């Protein structure tokens, strides 16, 4: 269910999605519904694909005017200056707009998102943190829509009874293209078993207009007791809940997944170290630990600015090793090397890269070759590992 509120004492309207792709209004009064497209391509797409028709209760005819403006039978694009419209979607391919639903015999959950202005970075495209947040949101909505959600953050009913939660141990994301502000993306997610006591969750992100896959991701999850913070086997009752939703499909072919060991960085092997990173209250999630997406920003704190400006992150692999609390102080460590390019790409300028000096004012030397970075996020006091990571960076030039 989505709700839309209007000003000028207009009533609240509840809208729901039907199988035929139409949103019906259950109340007798309609408020203004504004459809905003932030760039030319999306404005054209919405005008071509969204049809507006009044539907109030069982009548074909609804409110004639709102604030003196006619709202019945108006098509997007017919009168561009008007923003007051009824809510009725008839879009191509029977794909829901900004709504989640099950597809493929209930095994795959699909949800659509628009990239917001606050979700883009300096290069005007979505950040890796944005993508990870969307993956997480889709996964949680999958559990809720399946009727499995208990009172925990993504936990099932049986897990909630046993005070158990899911925690991610490893995630690998491959990005072919980052979406821009105003772009609409469509995300599919599904789950499968990962060994005897784990669960795998995969995702695919498509450009909503072209339907081209632009991101693939896979992850491994285990169960932890939320009070003792110790890992647990999957109880049979929990296994019986989730097994009916298992789908034996890989978003990333097994031979293309990053299975290599991520080496541990030390003060001697790291090229750059950023000390004194401090989690804040806003970094905490509903399971009372730092949200796993937050680690990405801290990892990038030790990546040279020149790399961030001249490269984009083509892939990231994260290995989560322990929790982080608000009271912890963290260090971020990074080392770099050039990465051999694929056969159909230009040969690298060099096969070695001078490490960026850990001193703040030193100049970082890079080449046009792809870069591979190894990262470590650790506790500042006892140097206990929190996350190991590996990123691959593709030159923008």
C-alpha positions as CSV (number, residue, x, y, z in Angstrom):
1,X,0.0,0.0,0.0
2,X,1.2,3.5,-0.7
3,X,-0.3,6.7,0.6
4,X,-0.3,10.2,-0.8
5,X,-1.2,13.4,1.1
6,X,-2.1,16.7,-0.4
7,X,-2.3,20.2,1.0
8,X,-5.1,22.7,1.1
9,X,-7.3,20.5,3.3
10,X,-7.5,17.7,0.7
11,X,-8.1,14.2,2.1
12,X,-5.6,11.4,2.3
13,X,-5.9,8.9,-0.5
14,X,-4.9,5.2,-0.1
15,X,-3.9,3.5,-3.3
16,X,-3.4,-0.2,-4.0
17,X,-1.9,-2.1,-7.0
18,X,-4.1,-4.6,-8.8
19,X,-3.0,-7.5,-11.2
20,X,-4.2,-5.6,-14.2
21,X,-1.8,-2.8,-13.5
22,X,-4.4,-0.3,-12.2
23,X,-4.4,1.6,-9.0
24,X,-7.9,2.0,-7.5
25,X,-8.8,4.6,-4.9
26,X,-10.9,3.2,-2.0
27,X,-12.1,6.6,-0.8
28,X,-14.6,8.9,-2.4
29,X,-12.3,11.9,-2.5
30,X,-9.2,12.2,-4.5
31,X,-6.1,14.3,-3.8
32,X,-3.6,15.6,-6.2
33,X,-1.1,13.0,-7.5
34,X,2.0,14.5,-9.0
35,X,4.2,12.4,-11.2
36,X,7.7,13.9,-11.5
37,X,10.2,12.9,-14.1
38,X,13.6,14.4,-13.5
39,X,15.1,14.1,-16.9
40,X,14.0,14.1,-20.5
41,X,14.2,10.4,-21.0
42,X,12.1,9.6,-18.0
43,X,9.5,12.4,-18.8
44,X,9.1,10.8,-22.2
45,X,8.8,7.3,-20.8
46,X,6.2,8.2,-18.2
47,X,4.1,10.2,-20.7
48,X,4.1,7.3,-23.1
49,X,3.5,4.5,-20.5
50,X,1.2,6.0,-17.9
51,X,-2.5,6.5,-18.6
52,X,-4.8,8.4,-16.2
53,X,-8.4,7.3,-15.6
54,X,-10.7,8.1,-12.8
55,X,-12.0,5.2,-10.7
56,X,-13.9,5.7,-7.4
57,X,-15.5,2.7,-5.7
58,X,-17.6,0.9,-8.3
59,X,-18.3,4.0,-10.5
60,X,-16.5,4.8,-13.7
61,X,-16.8,8.5,-13.1
62,X,-15.2,10.2,-10.1
63,X,-14.5,13.7,-8.9
64,X,-14.7,16.2,-11.8
65,X,-12.4,18.9,-10.5
66,X,-9.8,19.5,-7.8
67,X,-9.2,23.1,-6.9
68,X,-11.1,24.1,-10.0
69,X,-9.0,21.9,-12.4
70,X,-10.5,19.0,-14.4
71,X,-9.0,15.7,-13.4
72,X,-11.0,13.0,-15.2
73,X,-9.7,11.5,-18.4
74,X,-6.5,13.5,-18.5
75,X,-3.4,11.9,-20.1
76,X,0.1,12.7,-19.1
77,X,1.5,15.0,-21.7
78,X,-1.9,16.3,-22.9
79,X,-1.7,19.3,-20.6
80,X,1.9,19.5,-19.3
81,X,1.1,22.4,-16.9
82,X,-1.4,20.4,-15.0
83,X,-0.2,18.2,-12.1
84,X,-3.6,17.1,-10.6
85,X,-4.4,13.6,-11.9
86,X,-6.1,10.5,-10.8
87,X,-4.0,7.4,-10.1
88,X,-4.4,4.6,-12.7
89,X,-1.4,2.8,-14.3
90,X,-1.4,0.9,-17.5
91,X,2.2,0.4,-18.4
92,X,4.0,-1.9,-20.9
93,X,4.9,-5.5,-20.1
94,X,2.6,-5.5,-17.0
95,X,5.6,-4.3,-14.9
96,X,4.6,-2.5,-11.7
97,X,5.9,1.1,-11.3
98,X,7.7,1.6,-8.0
99,X,5.9,-1.4,-6.5
100,X,7.2,-4.9,-5.5
101,X,5.6,-8.2,-6.5
102,X,6.4,-11.8,-7.0
103,X,7.2,-13.3,-10.4
104,X,8.2,-16.6,-11.8
105,X,5.9,-18.8,-9.7
106,X,6.5,-16.8,-6.5
107,X,10.2,-17.7,-6.5
108,X,11.5,-14.2,-7.5
109,X,10.6,-11.0,-5.8
110,X,10.8,-7.9,-8.1
111,X,10.8,-4.2,-7.0
112,X,11.3,-1.0,-8.9
113,X,13.1,2.1,-7.6
114,X,13.8,5.6,-8.9
115,X,17.3,7.0,-8.2
116,X,16.9,10.0,-6.0
117,X,19.1,13.2,-6.0
118,X,20.5,12.3,-2.6
119,X,21.6,8.8,-3.8
120,X,24.1,10.0,-6.3
121,X,27.8,10.9,-5.9
122,X,30.0,13.7,-7.3
123,X,30.0,12.0,-10.8
124,X,26.1,12.3,-10.8
125,X,25.6,8.5,-10.7
126,X,24.4,6.2,-8.0
127,X,27.0,5.2,-5.4
128,X,27.9,1.7,-4.4
129,X,26.3,2.5,-1.0
130,X,23.1,3.3,-2.8
131,X,23.1,0.0,-4.7
132,X,23.7,-1.9,-1.5
133,X,20.9,-0.1,0.3
134,X,18.5,-1.0,-2.6
135,X,19.6,-4.6,-2.5
136,X,19.0,-4.7,1.2
137,X,15.6,-3.0,0.9
138,X,14.5,-5.5,-1.8
139,X,15.6,-8.4,0.4
140,X,13.7,-7.2,3.4
141,X,10.5,-6.5,1.4
142,X,10.9,-10.0,-0.1
143,X,10.7,-11.5,3.4
144,X,7.8,-9.3,4.4
145,X,5.8,-9.9,1.2
146,X,6.2,-13.6,1.5
147,X,4.5,-13.5,4.9
148,X,7.6,-14.7,6.7
149,X,8.6,-11.6,8.6
150,X,8.6,-11.9,12.4
151,X,9.4,-9.1,14.8
152,X,13.1,-8.9,13.8
153,X,14.9,-7.1,11.0
154,X,14.4,-9.6,8.2
155,X,13.9,-12.5,10.6
156,X,11.2,-15.1,10.1
157,X,8.5,-15.9,12.6
158,X,10.3,-19.0,13.9
159,X,13.6,-17.0,14.1
160,X,11.9,-14.3,16.2
161,X,10.6,-16.9,18.6
162,X,14.1,-18.2,19.1
163,X,15.7,-14.7,19.2
164,X,17.7,-15.4,16.0
165,X,18.7,-12.9,13.2
166,X,20.3,-13.2,9.8
167,X,23.9,-11.8,9.4
168,X,25.8,-11.6,6.1
169,X,29.2,-13.2,6.0
170,X,30.2,-12.4,2.4
171,X,28.8,-10.4,-0.5
172,X,30.1,-9.9,-4.0
173,X,28.7,-7.2,-6.4
174,X,29.6,-6.7,-10.0
175,X,28.5,-3.4,-11.7
176,X,28.4,-2.9,-15.4
177,X,26.8,0.5,-15.3
178,X,25.8,3.0,-12.6
179,X,22.4,4.6,-13.0
180,X,22.0,8.4,-13.0
181,X,19.7,10.7,-11.1
182,X,16.1,10.1,-12.2
183,X,16.8,6.7,-13.8
184,X,14.4,3.8,-12.8
185,X,15.9,0.4,-11.9
186,X,14.2,-2.9,-11.5
187,X,15.6,-5.4,-8.9
188,X,15.0,-9.1,-8.8
189,X,16.0,-11.2,-5.7
190,X,15.7,-14.8,-4.7
191,X,17.2,-17.2,-2.2
192,X,18.8,-20.7,-2.1
193,X,20.6,-22.9,0.4
194,X,24.3,-22.3,1.1
195,X,25.7,-25.4,2.7
196,X,24.0,-27.0,5.7
197,X,23.6,-23.9,7.8
198,X,23.7,-21.0,5.5
199,X,21.5,-19.2,2.9
200,X,22.5,-17.6,-0.3
201,X,20.7,-14.5,-1.6
202,X,21.2,-13.2,-5.2
203,X,20.1,-10.0,-7.0
204,X,20.0,-8.7,-10.5
205,X,19.4,-5.0,-11.3
206,X,18.0,-3.9,-14.7
207,X,17.6,-0.6,-16.3
208,X,13.8,-0.3,-16.3
209,X,13.6,1.3,-19.8
210,X,16.0,-0.9,-21.6
211,X,15.7,-4.0,-19.4
212,X,19.4,-4.5,-19.7
213,X,21.1,-6.1,-16.6
214,X,23.5,-3.5,-15.1
215,X,24.4,-5.1,-11.8
216,X,24.6,-8.6,-10.4
217,X,25.2,-9.6,-6.7
218,X,25.4,-12.7,-4.6
219,X,25.7,-13.1,-0.8
220,X,25.9,-15.7,2.0
221,X,24.0,-15.4,5.2
222,X,24.1,-17.3,8.5
223,X,22.0,-17.2,11.7
224,X,23.1,-15.5,14.9
225,X,21.5,-15.3,18.4
226,X,20.7,-11.6,18.9
227,X,21.3,-11.8,22.6
228,X,24.4,-14.0,22.9
229,X,25.8,-12.7,19.5
230,X,26.9,-16.3,18.7
231,X,26.3,-18.1,15.4
232,X,23.7,-20.8,15.4
233,X,22.6,-23.7,13.3
234,X,19.5,-23.3,11.3
235,X,16.6,-24.8,13.3
236,X,14.4,-27.3,11.4
237,X,11.4,-25.0,11.9
238,X,13.2,-22.1,10.2
239,X,14.5,-24.3,7.4
240,X,10.9,-25.4,6.8
241,X,9.8,-21.8,6.5
242,X,12.4,-20.7,3.9
243,X,13.0,-23.9,1.9
244,X,9.7,-23.5,-0.2
245,X,11.2,-20.2,-1.5
246,X,14.6,-21.7,-2.6
247,X,15.4,-21.2,-6.3
248,X,18.5,-23.0,-7.8
249,X,19.7,-20.1,-9.9
250,X,22.9,-18.0,-9.9
251,X,22.9,-14.3,-10.6
252,X,26.7,-14.6,-11.3
253,X,28.1,-17.7,-12.9
254,X,30.2,-19.6,-10.4
255,X,33.4,-19.2,-12.4
256,X,33.0,-15.4,-12.4
257,X,32.4,-15.0,-8.6
258,X,35.3,-13.7,-6.6
259,X,36.3,-16.8,-4.5
260,X,39.9,-15.8,-3.9
261,X,41.1,-15.3,-0.4
262,X,41.4,-11.7,0.7
263,X,44.8,-11.2,2.3
264,X,45.0,-9.5,5.7
265,X,46.5,-6.0,5.6
266,X,48.9,-4.8,8.3
267,X,50.5,-1.4,9.0
268,X,53.5,-2.6,7.0
269,X,51.6,-3.9,3.9
270,X,49.0,-1.1,3.7
271,X,49.7,1.9,1.4
272,X,47.3,4.2,3.2
273,X,45.8,4.2,6.7
274,X,43.0,6.4,8.0
275,X,42.7,6.4,11.8
276,X,39.9,7.5,14.1
277,X,36.7,6.6,12.2
278,X,33.8,6.7,14.7
279,X,30.4,5.1,14.2
280,X,27.4,7.3,15.1
281,X,24.0,6.5,16.3
282,X,22.6,6.9,12.8
283,X,24.9,4.1,11.6
284,X,23.1,1.6,13.8
285,X,20.4,-0.7,12.4
286,X,17.4,-2.5,14.0
287,X,19.6,-5.4,15.1
288,X,21.7,-3.1,17.3
289,X,24.9,-3.2,15.3
290,X,26.3,-1.1,12.5
291,X,24.5,-1.6,9.2
292,X,26.7,-3.6,6.8
293,X,26.4,-0.9,4.1
294,X,28.0,1.7,6.3
295,X,31.3,-0.2,6.1
296,X,31.7,0.7,2.4
297,X,32.0,4.4,3.2
298,X,34.6,3.8,5.8
299,X,36.6,1.5,3.5
300,X,36.7,4.3,0.9
301,X,38.1,6.7,3.4
302,X,41.6,5.2,2.8
303,X,41.3,5.2,-1.0
304,X,43.2,8.0,-2.7
305,X,41.0,10.9,-4.0
306,X,42.7,10.5,-7.4
307,X,41.4,7.0,-7.7
308,X,37.8,8.1,-6.7
309,X,38.0,10.8,-9.4
310,X,39.5,8.9,-12.3
311,X,38.0,5.4,-11.8
312,X,34.7,3.8,-11.0
313,X,34.2,0.7,-8.8
314,X,33.6,-2.3,-11.1
315,X,33.2,-4.8,-8.3
316,X,33.4,-5.2,-4.6
317,X,33.8,-8.3,-2.4
318,X,33.2,-7.9,1.4
319,X,34.0,-10.5,4.1
320,X,32.4,-9.6,7.4
321,X,34.3,-11.0,10.4
322,X,32.9,-9.4,13.4
323,X,30.3,-6.8,14.6
324,X,30.9,-3.1,15.2
325,X,29.2,-1.1,17.8
326,X,28.7,2.7,18.3
327,X,31.4,2.9,20.9
328,X,34.2,1.4,18.7
329,X,36.9,3.5,17.0
330,X,38.0,2.2,13.6
331,X,41.0,2.2,11.2
332,X,40.7,1.9,7.5
333,X,43.6,0.4,5.5
334,X,44.1,0.1,1.7
335,X,46.7,-1.3,-0.6
336,X,46.7,-1.1,-4.4
337,X,48.0,-2.9,-7.5
338,X,47.3,-2.9,-11.2
339,X,45.0,-5.6,-12.5
340,X,45.5,-7.5,-15.7
341,X,42.9,-6.5,-18.2
342,X,40.7,-8.9,-20.2
343,X,41.8,-9.9,-23.7
344,X,39.4,-7.6,-25.5
345,X,40.6,-4.6,-23.5
346,X,43.6,-2.4,-24.1
347,X,46.8,-3.7,-22.5
348,X,47.8,-2.1,-19.2
349,X,50.4,0.6,-19.2
350,X,52.2,-1.2,-16.5
351,X,51.8,-4.3,-14.3
352,X,52.9,-2.7,-11.1
353,X,51.7,0.4,-9.4
354,X,53.7,2.6,-7.1
355,X,51.8,2.5,-3.8
356,X,50.3,5.7,-2.6
357,X,52.3,7.0,0.3
358,X,50.5,6.9,3.6
359,X,51.6,10.4,4.3
360,X,48.7,12.8,3.8
361,X,50.4,15.3,1.5
362,X,52.1,12.7,-0.8
363,X,51.1,12.5,-4.4
364,X,49.5,9.3,-5.6
365,X,50.7,7.9,-9.0
366,X,48.3,5.8,-11.0
367,X,48.0,4.6,-14.6
368,X,45.1,4.0,-17.0
369,X,45.1,0.3,-16.2
370,X,42.4,-1.2,-14.0
371,X,43.3,-1.2,-10.3
372,X,42.7,-3.8,-7.6
373,X,42.6,-2.7,-4.0
374,X,42.7,-4.7,-0.8
375,X,41.0,-3.2,2.2
376,X,40.8,-3.8,5.9
377,X,38.5,-2.2,8.5
378,X,39.7,-2.9,12.0
379,X,39.3,-1.9,15.6
380,X,41.7,0.9,16.5
381,X,42.5,-0.3,20.0
382,X,43.2,-4.1,19.6
383,X,43.4,-4.2,15.8
384,X,40.7,-6.9,15.6
385,X,39.4,-7.3,12.1
386,X,35.9,-6.2,11.2
387,X,35.7,-6.4,7.4
388,X,38.2,-7.5,4.7
389,X,37.4,-6.3,1.2
390,X,38.6,-6.3,-2.3
391,X,37.6,-3.8,-5.0
392,X,38.3,-3.5,-8.7
393,X,38.4,-0.1,-10.3
394,X,37.9,0.7,-14.0
395,X,39.4,3.7,-15.6
396,X,36.8,6.3,-16.7
397,X,39.1,7.4,-19.6
